[in-house]
């Protein structure tokens, strides 16, 4: 089987399947090991400033001072996370970001929310490979406690995802969704 020789991290952000035997996988596992070390320090932080500083090191981008994040915070990679300004991320959230996660400005994320950009193919022979698709949370969205946003989902601007929802498809701008799997409830303002 021939392999794509382009940079693994760029291919991950493009989405699609990364074979488990890709020759660049050791590069991924090296970053994951470093992230696990840094995450241990992150989750012993005692101030919001310290959390921002330590998470900025994990993601490789400075988190704006207007953004507040509470620990514990979980990520397996970190370098494919982008967090905007004036964002609030509550306790015990999980961002699995191999496929990319973007959280735009003014977003509210409740406790125990999971943003998952990675999956595995269903076929048993290929199941150890990675299936990656970006998650995007648009400006001013609110993700309720315990919600799970699955790979490839975009939550539209001003949208609300109800607590406990499992979101498998895009959420329209200015709408409210809820349930398992999440379904449209109503437009905001109706």
VEXSEKE-154661 format. One record per residue: residue number from 1; residue in one letter; x, y, z of N, C-alpha, C, O in turn. Coordinates in pm, whole numbers. Layout:
- NUM / A / X / Y / Z / X / Y / Z / X / Y / Z / X / Y / Z .
...
END
This chain:
- 1 / X / 84 / -118 / 0 / 0 / 0 / 0 / 89 / 124 / 0 / 182 / 133 / 80 .
- 2 / X / 62 / 220 / -89 / 141 / 342 / -90 / 83 / 442 / 9 / -37 / 442 / 37 .
- 3 / X / 171 / 526 / 62 / 129 / 625 / 162 / 148 / 765 / 107 / 236 / 789 / 25 .
- 4 / X / 66 / 854 / 153 / 75 / 995 / 119 / 194 / 1052 / 195 / 200 / 1042 / 317 .
- 5 / X / 288 / 1111 / 125 / 410 / 1162 / 188 / 399 / 1305 / 239 / 493 / 1356 / 299 .
- 6 / X / 284 / 1370 / 216 / 267 / 1506 / 268 / 267 / 1503 / 420 / 248 / 1397 / 481 .
- 7 / X / 289 / 1618 / 483 / 296 / 1626 / 628 / 170 / 1568 / 694 / 58 / 1604 / 658 .
- 8 / X / 190 / 1481 / 789 / 80 / 1414 / 858 / -17 / 1513 / 920 / -138 / 1498 / 906 .
- 9 / X / 35 / 1615 / 988 / -54 / 1708 / 1058 / -139 / 1788 / 961 / -255 / 1819 / 991 .
- 10 / X / -85 / 1823 / 843 / -164 / 1891 / 741 / -274 / 1799 / 688 / -388 / 1841 / 671 .
- 11 / X / -240 / 1673 / 663 / -340 / 1577 / 615 / -450 / 1556 / 718 / -566 / 1542 / 682 .
- 12 / X / -413 / 1555 / 846 / -513 / 1537 / 952 / -615 / 1649 / 947 / -735 / 1625 / 961 .
- 13 / X / -568 / 1773 / 928 / -659 / 1887 / 923 / -744 / 1891 / 797 / -850 / 1954 / 795 .
- 14 / X / -699 / 1825 / 691 / -778 / 1816 / 567 / -897 / 1722 / 585 / -994 / 1729 / 508 .
- 15 / X / -891 / 1635 / 685 / -998 / 1539 / 708 / -981 / 1414 / 624 / -898 / 1409 / 533 .
- 16 / X / -1060 / 1314 / 656 / -1052 / 1187 / 585 / -983 / 1082 / 670 / -971 / 1097 / 792 .
- 17 / X / -936 / 976 / 605 / -880 / 862 / 677 / -727 / 866 / 675 / -665 / 888 / 571 .
- 18 / X / -670 / 846 / 791 / -525 / 830 / 806 / -502 / 685 / 844 / -547 / 640 / 950 .
- 19 / X / -431 / 609 / 759 / -407 / 467 / 790 / -327 / 450 / 919 / -237 / 528 / 948 .
- 20 / X / -362 / 347 / 995 / -293 / 325 / 1124 / -145 / 295 / 1106 / -66 / 314 / 1198 .
- 21 / X / -107 / 248 / 987 / 33 / 215 / 964 / 106 / 324 / 884 / 211 / 299 / 826 .
- 22 / X / 50 / 445 / 883 / 115 / 557 / 815 / 256 / 574 / 872 / 271 / 575 / 995 .
- 23 / X / 358 / 586 / 788 / 495 / 595 / 839 / 523 / 718 / 926 / 623 / 721 / 997 .
- 24 / X / 436 / 819 / 920 / 456 / 938 / 1003 / 387 / 929 / 1139 / 395 / 1023 / 1218 .
- 25 / X / 320 / 818 / 1169 / 249 / 805 / 1297 / 338 / 826 / 1420 / 290 / 881 / 1518 .
- 26 / X / 465 / 786 / 1420 / 549 / 815 / 1537 / 555 / 965 / 1571 / 569 / 1001 / 1688 .
- 27 / X / 546 / 1049 / 1469 / 543 / 1195 / 1490 / 419 / 1233 / 1571 / 427 / 1317 / 1662 .
- 28 / X / 305 / 1172 / 1540 / 181 / 1197 / 1614 / 195 / 1151 / 1759 / 161 / 1226 / 1851 .
- 29 / X / 244 / 1029 / 1779 / 253 / 975 / 1914 / 350 / 1055 / 2001 / 333 / 1062 / 2122 .
- 30 / X / 452 / 1116 / 1939 / 545 / 1201 / 2014 / 473 / 1324 / 2070 / 493 / 1362 / 2185 .
- 31 / X / 389 / 1387 / 1986 / 312 / 1504 / 2033 / 212 / 1461 / 2139 / 195 / 1532 / 2239 .
- 32 / X / 145 / 1348 / 2120 / 49 / 1299 / 2219 / 118 / 1278 / 2354 / 63 / 1315 / 2458 .
- 33 / X / 237 / 1219 / 2355 / 310 / 1197 / 2480 / 343 / 1329 / 2548 / 329 / 1341 / 2670 .
- 34 / X / 387 / 1428 / 2470 / 419 / 1560 / 2527 / 292 / 1626 / 2582 / 295 / 1687 / 2689 .
- 35 / X / 182 / 1614 / 2508 / 55 / 1673 / 2553 / 10 / 1609 / 2684 / -41 / 1680 / 2772 .
- 36 / X / 27 / 1479 / 2699 / -12 / 1412 / 2824 / 69 / 1467 / 2942 / 15 / 1487 / 3051 .
- 37 / X / 197 / 1493 / 2921 / 279 / 1553 / 3027 / 229 / 1693 / 3062 / 210 / 1725 / 3179 .
- 38 / X / 208 / 1775 / 2959 / 164 / 1912 / 2982 / 25 / 1917 / 3043 / -5 / 2005 / 3124 .
- 39 / X / -60 / 1823 / 3005 / -198 / 1820 / 3057 / -199 / 1795 / 3208 / -282 / 1850 / 3280 .
- 40 / X / -107 / 1714 / 3256 / -98 / 1689 / 3400 / -69 / 1819 / 3475 / -127 / 1843 / 3581 .
- 41 / X / 18 / 1900 / 3420 / 48 / 2031 / 3480 / -70 / 2126 / 3467 / -105 / 2196 / 3561 .
- 42 / X / -132 / 2128 / 3348 / -250 / 2212 / 3325 / -356 / 2186 / 3431 / -412 / 2279 / 3487 .
- 43 / X / -383 / 2060 / 3457 / -495 / 2025 / 3545 / -464 / 2039 / 3694 / -548 / 2006 / 3778 .
- 44 / X / -345 / 2088 / 3726 / -314 / 2125 / 3865 / -306 / 2277 / 3880 / -264 / 2328 / 3984 .
- 45 / X / -345 / 2350 / 3774 / -342 / 2497 / 3777 / -435 / 2549 / 3886 / -538 / 2489 / 3916 .
- 46 / X / -396 / 2662 / 3945 / -473 / 2718 / 4055 / -534 / 2855 / 4023 / -592 / 2919 / 4110 .
- 47 / X / -520 / 2901 / 3897 / -583 / 3027 / 3858 / -617 / 3021 / 3710 / -561 / 2942 / 3634 .
- 48 / X / -711 / 3105 / 3670 / -751 / 3112 / 3529 / -632 / 3156 / 3444 / -615 / 3107 / 3332 .
- 49 / X / -550 / 3247 / 3495 / -433 / 3294 / 3422 / -337 / 3178 / 3397 / -285 / 3162 / 3286 .
- 50 / X / -315 / 3097 / 3498 / -226 / 2982 / 3485 / -283 / 2880 / 3385 / -209 / 2822 / 3306 .
- 51 / X / -413 / 2859 / 3389 / -478 / 2768 / 3295 / -456 / 2817 / 3152 / -417 / 2740 / 3065 .
- 52 / X / -481 / 2947 / 3128 / -462 / 3003 / 2993 / -318 / 2984 / 2946 / -294 / 2945 / 2832 .
- 53 / X / -224 / 3012 / 3035 / -82 / 3000 / 2999 / -46 / 2856 / 2964 / 20 / 2832 / 2863 .
- 54 / X / -88 / 2763 / 3047 / -52 / 2622 / 3024 / -125 / 2563 / 2904 / -66 / 2484 / 2830 .
- 55 / X / -252 / 2599 / 2884 / -324 / 2550 / 2768 / -269 / 2613 / 2640 / -265 / 2548 / 2535 .
- 56 / X / -227 / 2738 / 2646 / -163 / 2803 / 2531 / -40 / 2725 / 2488 / -14 / 2711 / 2368 .
- 57 / X / 37 / 2674 / 2584 / 155 / 2593 / 2551 / 114 / 2464 / 2481 / 180 / 2421 / 2386 .
- 58 / X / 7 / 2401 / 2526 / -39 / 2276 / 2464 / -86 / 2299 / 2322 / -50 / 2224 / 2231 .
- 59 / X / -166 / 2404 / 2300 / -224 / 2425 / 2167 / -129 / 2501 / 2073 / -152 / 2505 / 1952 .
- 60 / X / -26 / 2560 / 2129 / 71 / 2630 / 2045 / 24 / 2765 / 1996 / 80 / 2819 / 1900 .
- 61 / X / -79 / 2820 / 2062 / -132 / 2952 / 2028 / -170 / 3021 / 2158 / -218 / 2957 / 2251 .
- 62 / X / -149 / 3152 / 2164 / -185 / 3227 / 2285 / -337 / 3239 / 2296 / -404 / 3280 / 2202 .
- 63 / X / -389 / 3202 / 2412 / -532 / 3217 / 2440 / -556 / 3357 / 2493 / -486 / 3402 / 2585 .
- 64 / X / -653 / 3426 / 2436 / -682 / 3564 / 2473 / -720 / 3577 / 2620 / -782 / 3487 / 2676 .
- 65 / X / -682 / 3689 / 2682 / -710 / 3712 / 2824 / -859 / 3721 / 2854 / -899 / 3708 / 2970 .
- 66 / X / -942 / 3743 / 2752 / -1087 / 3751 / 2774 / -1152 / 3612 / 2785 / -1269 / 3601 / 2820 .
- 67 / X / -1076 / 3508 / 2756 / -1128 / 3370 / 2758 / -1099 / 3305 / 2893 / -990 / 3318 / 2948 .
- 68 / X / -1201 / 3235 / 2945 / -1188 / 3168 / 3075 / -1212 / 3018 / 3055 / -1311 / 2977 / 2994 .
- 69 / X / -1121 / 2939 / 3108 / -1130 / 2793 / 3099 / -1108 / 2737 / 3238 / -1016 / 2779 / 3308 .
- 70 / X / -1193 / 2644 / 3278 / -1179 / 2578 / 3408 / -1124 / 2437 / 3388 / -1154 / 2370 / 3290 .
- 71 / X / -1044 / 2395 / 3484 / -991 / 2258 / 3482 / -1079 / 2169 / 3570 / -1149 / 2220 / 3658 .
- 72 / X / -1077 / 2037 / 3548 / -992 / 1970 / 3451 / -1037 / 1995 / 3308 / -1155 / 2016 / 3280 .
- 73 / X / -938 / 1992 / 3218 / -959 / 2005 / 3074 / -881 / 1892 / 3010 / -765 / 1868 / 3045 .
- 74 / X / -943 / 1822 / 2915 / -879 / 1704 / 2857 / -862 / 1720 / 2706 / -955 / 1761 / 2636 .
- 75 / X / -744 / 1689 / 2658 / -718 / 1680 / 2515 / -611 / 1575 / 2493 / -528 / 1551 / 2581 .
- 76 / X / -614 / 1513 / 2377 / -516 / 1409 / 2347 / -402 / 1461 / 2260 / -297 / 1398 / 2254 .
- 77 / X / -422 / 1574 / 2193 / -324 / 1626 / 2098 / -302 / 1775 / 2124 / -191 / 1816 / 2158 .
- 78 / X / -405 / 1855 / 2107 / -401 / 1996 / 2144 / -362 / 2091 / 2034 / -415 / 2202 / 2029 .
- 79 / X / -273 / 2052 / 1945 / -220 / 2146 / 1846 / -319 / 2182 / 1736 / -292 / 2272 / 1657 .
- 80 / X / -432 / 2113 / 1730 / -533 / 2145 / 1629 / -656 / 2210 / 1692 / -767 / 2203 / 1638 .
- 81 / X / -636 / 2275 / 1808 / -743 / 2349 / 1875 / -720 / 2498 / 1853 / -608 / 2547 / 1869 .
- 82 / X / -827 / 2569 / 1815 / -825 / 2715 / 1807 / -940 / 2766 / 1893 / -1055 / 2724 / 1876 .
- 83 / X / -910 / 2857 / 1985 / -1011 / 2912 / 2076 / -1012 / 3064 / 2060 / -908 / 3129 / 2069 .
- 84 / X / -1132 / 3120 / 2037 / -1147 / 3263 / 2015 / -1146 / 3345 / 2142 / -1106 / 3298 / 2249 .
- 85 / X / -1192 / 3469 / 2128 / -1197 / 3566 / 2239 / -1330 / 3554 / 2313 / -1432 / 3516 / 2255 .
- 86 / X / -1326 / 3588 / 2442 / -1446 / 3594 / 2525 / -1522 / 3461 / 2526 / -1645 / 3458 / 2525 .
- 87 / X / -1446 / 3352 / 2530 / -1502 / 3217 / 2536 / -1502 / 3172 / 2681 / -1412 / 3208 / 2757 .
- 88 / X / -1603 / 3094 / 2720 / -1605 / 3033 / 2852 / -1619 / 2882 / 2835 / -1713 / 2834 / 2772 .
- 89 / X / -1524 / 2808 / 2892 / -1526 / 2661 / 2889 / -1527 / 2613 / 3032 / -1431 / 2635 / 3106 .
- 90 / X / -1635 / 2548 / 3073 / -1654 / 2504 / 3211 / -1574 / 2376 / 3240 / -1503 / 2325 / 3153 .
- 91 / X / -1585 / 2326 / 3363 / -1508 / 2212 / 3411 / -1528 / 2084 / 3330 / -1637 / 2058 / 3279 .
- 92 / X / -1422 / 2005 / 3321 / -1426 / 1866 / 3277 / -1468 / 1847 / 3131 / -1541 / 1753 / 3099 .
- 93 / X / -1422 / 1938 / 3044 / -1452 / 1923 / 2901 / -1341 / 1844 / 2833 / -1227 / 1844 / 2877 .
- 94 / X / -1378 / 1777 / 2724 / -1284 / 1695 / 2646 / -1286 / 1743 / 2502 / -1392 / 1748 / 2438 .
- 95 / X / -1169 / 1779 / 2450 / -1153 / 1821 / 2311 / -1058 / 1722 / 2245 / -937 / 1730 / 2265 .
- 96 / X / -1110 / 1628 / 2166 / -1027 / 1536 / 2090 / -1010 / 1597 / 1951 / -1102 / 1592 / 1868 .
- 97 / X / -893 / 1654 / 1926 / -875 / 1750 / 1819 / -788 / 1706 / 1702 / -742 / 1792 / 1627 .
- 98 / X / -763 / 1577 / 1683 / -677 / 1536 / 1573 / -726 / 1590 / 1439 / -646 / 1626 / 1353 .
- 99 / X / -858 / 1596 / 1421 / -918 / 1647 / 1297 / -941 / 1796 / 1296 / -985 / 1852 / 1195 .
- 100 / X / -914 / 1863 / 1407 / -929 / 2007 / 1417 / -1056 / 2048 / 1491 / -1165 / 1996 / 1464 .
- 101 / X / -1041 / 2141 / 1584 / -1153 / 2198 / 1657 / -1135 / 2349 / 1658 / -1031 / 2401 / 1698 .
- 102 / X / -1239 / 2420 / 1613 / -1239 / 2566 / 1616 / -1355 / 2612 / 1702 / -1470 / 2576 / 1677 .
- 103 / X / -1324 / 2693 / 1803 / -1425 / 2755 / 1889 / -1413 / 2904 / 1865 / -1314 / 2966 / 1903 .
- 104 / X / -1514 / 2963 / 1802 / -1509 / 3105 / 1768 / -1539 / 3192 / 1890 / -1563 / 3141 / 1999 .
- 105 / X / -1537 / 3323 / 1872 / -1555 / 3420 / 1979 / -1693 / 3406 / 2046 / -1791 / 3366 / 1983 .
- 106 / X / -1697 / 3441 / 2176 / -1821 / 3454 / 2254 / -1898 / 3324 / 2276 / -2017 / 3327 / 2304 .
- 107 / X / -1832 / 3210 / 2262 / -1896 / 3080 / 2280 / -1901 / 3044 / 2429 / -1807 / 3072 / 2504 .
- 108 / X / -2010 / 2981 / 2471 / -2024 / 2926 / 2606 / -2028 / 2774 / 2595 / -2106 / 2718 / 2518 .
- 109 / X / -1942 / 2706 / 2672 / -1938 / 2560 / 2673 / -1957 / 2512 / 2816 / -1875 / 2543 / 2903 .
- 110 / X / -2064 / 2437 / 2840 / -2097 / 2388 / 2973 / -2002 / 2278 / 3020 / -1916 / 2233 / 2944 .
- 111 / X / -2019 / 2235 / 3146 / -1932 / 2129 / 3200 / -1955 / 1996 / 3130 / -2066 / 1966 / 3084 .
- 112 / X / -1849 / 1917 / 3123 / -1853 / 1780 / 3070 / -1893 / 1772 / 2923 / -1945 / 1670 / 2878 .
- 113 / X / -1868 / 1880 / 2847 / -1894 / 1879 / 2703 / -1778 / 1808 / 2634 / -1662 / 1824 / 2673 .
- 114 / X / -1810 / 1729 / 2532 / -1708 / 1662 / 2451 / -1719 / 1709 / 2306 / -1824 / 1699 / 2244 .
- 115 / X / -1607 / 1762 / 2254 / -1596 / 1797 / 2113 / -1502 / 1694 / 2052 / -1384 / 1688 / 2088 .
- 116 / X / -1554 / 1613 / 1961 / -1481 / 1495 / 1911 / -1463 / 1509 / 1759 / -1560 / 1502 / 1684 .
- 117 / X / -1339 / 1528 / 1715 / -1312 / 1542 / 1571 / -1256 / 1415 / 1509 / -1215 / 1415 / 1393 .
- 118 / X / -1255 / 1308 / 1585 / -1191 / 1186 / 1537 / -1279 / 1064 / 1562 / -1356 / 1058 / 1658 .
- 119 / X / -1265 / 968 / 1472 / -1343 / 845 / 1478 / -1258 / 736 / 1414 / -1141 / 758 / 1383 .
- 120 / X / -1316 / 620 / 1395 / -1249 / 508 / 1329 / -1344 / 449 / 1225 / -1465 / 449 / 1246 .
- 121 / X / -1291 / 398 / 1113 / -1375 / 332 / 1015 / -1447 / 211 / 1076 / -1397 / 149 / 1170 .
- 122 / X / -1563 / 180 / 1023 / -1644 / 70 / 1075 / -1587 / -67 / 1037 / -1594 / -161 / 1115 .
- 123 / X / -1531 / -78 / 917 / -1480 / -207 / 868 / -1372 / -260 / 963 / -1274 / -190 / 987 .
- 124 / X / -1389 / -382 / 1017 / -1292 / -435 / 1114 / -1147 / -433 / 1067 / -1057 / -406 / 1146 .
- 125 / X / -1124 / -461 / 939 / -986 / -465 / 887 / -919 / -329 / 890 / -796 / -320 / 888 .
- 126 / X / -999 / -221 / 893 / -946 / -85 / 885 / -971 / -4 / 1012 / -941 / 115 / 1017 .
- 127 / X / -1025 / -68 / 1115 / -1075 / 3 / 1232 / -970 / 78 / 1312 / -1003 / 174 / 1381 .
- 128 / X / -844 / 38 / 1305 / -741 / 108 / 1381 / -695 / 237 / 1313 / -621 / 315 / 1371 .
- 129 / X / -740 / 259 / 1190 / -709 / 383 / 1120 / -792 / 496 / 1182 / -885 / 471 / 1258 .
- 130 / X / -756 / 620 / 1149 / -827 / 737 / 1200 / -915 / 797 / 1092 / -872 / 813 / 978 .
- 131 / X / -1037 / 831 / 1128 / -1128 / 903 / 1040 / -1149 / 1040 / 1103 / -1209 / 1051 / 1209 .
- 132 / X / -1099 / 1144 / 1037 / -1091 / 1277 / 1098 / -1178 / 1378 / 1024 / -1177 / 1384 / 901 .
- 133 / X / -1252 / 1458 / 1101 / -1338 / 1562 / 1044 / -1352 / 1676 / 1145 / -1387 / 1654 / 1261 .
- 134 / X / -1323 / 1797 / 1100 / -1321 / 1917 / 1185 / -1455 / 1942 / 1255 / -1561 / 1918 / 1198 .
- 135 / X / -1447 / 1992 / 1378 / -1562 / 2041 / 1453 / -1548 / 2193 / 1462 / -1442 / 2244 / 1497 .
- 136 / X / -1657 / 2266 / 1432 / -1655 / 2412 / 1438 / -1774 / 2458 / 1523 / -1888 / 2421 / 1497 .
- 137 / X / -1743 / 2538 / 1623 / -1847 / 2601 / 1705 / -1844 / 2750 / 1671 / -1749 / 2821 / 1705 .
- 138 / X / -1948 / 2795 / 1603 / -1952 / 2933 / 1553 / -1981 / 3034 / 1665 / -2020 / 2998 / 1776 .
- 139 / X / -1960 / 3159 / 1632 / -1969 / 3271 / 1726 / -2101 / 3270 / 1805 / -2209 / 3251 / 1751 .
- 140 / X / -2084 / 3291 / 1935 / -2196 / 3310 / 2027 / -2285 / 3187 / 2045 / -2397 / 3198 / 2094 .
- 141 / X / -2235 / 3068 / 2007 / -2311 / 2946 / 2032 / -2299 / 2908 / 2180 / -2206 / 2950 / 2250 .
- 142 / X / -2395 / 2828 / 2227 / -2396 / 2781 / 2366 / -2415 / 2630 / 2362 / -2514 / 2579 / 2310 .
- 143 / X / -2317 / 2559 / 2417 / -2321 / 2413 / 2422 / -2351 / 2374 / 2567 / -2270 / 2399 / 2656 .
- 144 / X / -2466 / 2311 / 2590 / -2511 / 2277 / 2725 / -2432 / 2162 / 2787 / -2363 / 2087 / 2718 .
- 145 / X / -2443 / 2152 / 2918 / -2370 / 2053 / 2998 / -2385 / 1912 / 2944 / -2496 / 1869 / 2912 .
- 146 / X / -2274 / 1842 / 2933 / -2276 / 1701 / 2895 / -2306 / 1672 / 2749 / -2322 / 1556 / 2712 .
- 147 / X / -2313 / 1776 / 2666 / -2340 / 1754 / 2523 / -2215 / 1695 / 2457 / -2103 / 1718 / 2501 .
- 148 / X / -2238 / 1619 / 2350 / -2129 / 1562 / 2271 / -2148 / 1606 / 2126 / -2254 / 1584 / 2067 .
- 149 / X / -2045 / 1669 / 2071 / -2046 / 1713 / 1932 / -1952 / 1619 / 1856 / -1833 / 1613 / 1887 .
- 150 / X / -2005 / 1548 / 1758 / -1930 / 1443 / 1688 / -1858 / 1497 / 1564 / -1885 / 1609 / 1521 .
- 151 / X / -1767 / 1417 / 1505 / -1683 / 1463 / 1395 / -1762 / 1522 / 1278 / -1866 / 1469 / 1238 .
- 152 / X / -1709 / 1633 / 1225 / -1765 / 1695 / 1107 / -1878 / 1791 / 1132 / -1933 / 1848 / 1037 .
- 153 / X / -1916 / 1812 / 1258 / -2031 / 1897 / 1290 / -1988 / 2043 / 1303 / -1885 / 2075 / 1361 .
- 154 / X / -2071 / 2132 / 1246 / -2059 / 2276 / 1268 / -2184 / 2319 / 1344 / -2296 / 2293 / 1300 .
- 155 / X / -2164 / 2385 / 1457 / -2273 / 2443 / 1534 / -2280 / 2589 / 1493 / -2185 / 2665 / 1511 .
- 156 / X / -2395 / 2630 / 1436 / -2410 / 2763 / 1379 / -2407 / 2876 / 1480 / -2422 / 2855 / 1600 .
- 157 / X / -2388 / 2996 / 1427 / -2383 / 3117 / 1508 / -2511 / 3132 / 1591 / -2621 / 3112 / 1540 .
- 158 / X / -2494 / 3166 / 1719 / -2604 / 3189 / 1815 / -2683 / 3063 / 1849 / -2779 / 3072 / 1926 .
- 159 / X / -2648 / 2948 / 1796 / -2724 / 2825 / 1821 / -2707 / 2778 / 1965 / -2609 / 2813 / 2032 .
- 160 / X / -2802 / 2697 / 2010 / -2798 / 2637 / 2143 / -2810 / 2486 / 2127 / -2900 / 2437 / 2059 .
- 161 / X / -2718 / 2413 / 2191 / -2724 / 2267 / 2197 / -2764 / 2233 / 2340 / -2692 / 2265 / 2435 .
- 162 / X / -2878 / 2168 / 2356 / -2931 / 2137 / 2489 / -2839 / 2041 / 2564 / -2766 / 1963 / 2504 .
- 163 / X / -2844 / 2049 / 2696 / -2765 / 1960 / 2782 / -2791 / 1815 / 2746 / -2905 / 1774 / 2723 .
- 164 / X / -2683 / 1737 / 2740 / -2693 / 1594 / 2716 / -2714 / 1553 / 2571 / -2721 / 1434 / 2542 .
- 165 / X / -2723 / 1649 / 2480 / -2747 / 1616 / 2339 / -2626 / 1547 / 2278 / -2512 / 1570 / 2319 .
- 166 / X / -2652 / 1462 / 2180 / -2546 / 1402 / 2099 / -2570 / 1451 / 1956 / -2667 / 1413 / 1891 .
- 167 / X / -2478 / 1538 / 1910 / -2498 / 1608 / 1784 / -2419 / 1538 / 1673 / -2297 / 1529 / 1678 .
- 168 / X / -2493 / 1488 / 1574 / -2433 / 1411 / 1465 / -2435 / 1485 / 1331 / -2372 / 1441 / 1235 .
- 169 / X / -2508 / 1598 / 1324 / -2514 / 1675 / 1200 / -2517 / 1824 / 1234 / -2545 / 1862 / 1347 .
- 170 / X / -2488 / 1906 / 1135 / -2476 / 2050 / 1157 / -2600 / 2109 / 1224 / -2713 / 2065 / 1200 .
- 171 / X / -2575 / 2209 / 1308 / -2681 / 2280 / 1379 / -2698 / 2416 / 1312 / -2603 / 2494 / 1305 .
- 172 / X / -2819 / 2447 / 1262 / -2839 / 2574 / 1192 / -2818 / 2696 / 1282 / -2838 / 2689 / 1404 .
- 173 / X / -2778 / 2805 / 1222 / -2765 / 2933 / 1291 / -2898 / 2967 / 1360 / -3005 / 2943 / 1305 .
- 174 / X / -2889 / 3024 / 1482 / -3007 / 3072 / 1556 / -3110 / 2964 / 1587 / -3229 / 2993 / 1596 .
- 175 / X / -3066 / 2839 / 1602 / -3160 / 2731 / 1633 / -3123 / 2665 / 1765 / -3014 / 2683 / 1818 .
- 176 / X / -3219 / 2587 / 1816 / -3198 / 2507 / 1937 / -3218 / 2361 / 1898 / -3317 / 2326 / 1834 .
- 177 / X / -3122 / 2276 / 1937 / -3133 / 2132 / 1914 / -3115 / 2060 / 2047 / -3053 / 2113 / 2139 .
- 178 / X / -3171 / 1939 / 2055 / -3154 / 1859 / 2176 / -3190 / 1714 / 2149 / -3253 / 1681 / 2048 .
- 179 / X / -3149 / 1627 / 2242 / -3185 / 1486 / 2233 / -3070 / 1400 / 2185 / -2960 / 1447 / 2157 .
- 180 / X / -3101 / 1268 / 2177 / -3003 / 1169 / 2133 / -3069 / 1082 / 2027 / -3157 / 1003 / 2060 .
- 181 / X / -3031 / 1094 / 1901 / -2943 / 1198 / 1848 / -3015 / 1332 / 1848 / -3138 / 1337 / 1850 .
- 182 / X / -2939 / 1441 / 1845 / -2998 / 1575 / 1853 / -3087 / 1603 / 1733 / -3055 / 1571 / 1619 .
- 183 / X / -3201 / 1663 / 1763 / -3298 / 1702 / 1661 / -3333 / 1850 / 1682 / -3320 / 1904 / 1791 .
- 184 / X / -3377 / 1912 / 1573 / -3420 / 2051 / 1576 / -3537 / 2065 / 1674 / -3632 / 1986 / 1670 .
- 185 / X / -3531 / 2167 / 1761 / -3641 / 2195 / 1854 / -3716 / 2319 / 1807 / -3837 / 2315 / 1788 .
- 186 / X / -3643 / 2429 / 1789 / -3707 / 2552 / 1740 / -3600 / 2655 / 1705 / -3483 / 2639 / 1739 .
- 187 / X / -3644 / 2760 / 1637 / -3557 / 2874 / 1611 / -3559 / 2963 / 1734 / -3661 / 2973 / 1802 .
- 188 / X / -3448 / 3028 / 1762 / -3441 / 3122 / 1874 / -3532 / 3241 / 1841 / -3525 / 3296 / 1732 .
- 189 / X / -3616 / 3279 / 1937 / -3708 / 3390 / 1916 / -3848 / 3347 / 1876 / -3937 / 3431 / 1866 .
- 190 / X / -3869 / 3218 / 1853 / -4003 / 3170 / 1817 / -4092 / 3164 / 1939 / -4208 / 3126 / 1929 .
END
